[in-house]
Amino acid sequence: AWAARLLGPVTEWLALLSAEAAPPLVLKYGQDAALDSDPILCALRREVPTMNALLEEVRKDLTDVRQVCEGQLKPTNRHRALMQALARDVLPSWGDRLGC
């Protein structure tokens, strides 16, 4: 029953995080040597790909949870843990595998 209650919020979150609503971050920079020595730009260059990977992982997990709630996908232990965390309004540990 609690899994069925997740369907509404998960669908809403997926709409908010869709590729159209939240496109991947793109860092545009030139070949200027001064830009390469800028520590903020260096940090962004390192973090933007990580954030894009995290966003894709969140989208995939939410899609899987929606499919489990709809009965289209058999739940795994990972799905169960995600669903339990989301049902308790606790943020799942999405960044663990990415080293966040």
Secondary structure, DSSP 8 states (H G I E B T S, - for coil): -HHHHHHHHHHHHHHHTSTTTS--------S-HHHHT-HHHHHHHHHHHHHHHHHHHHHHHHHHHHHHHTTSS---HHHHHHHHHHHTT----GGGGGT-
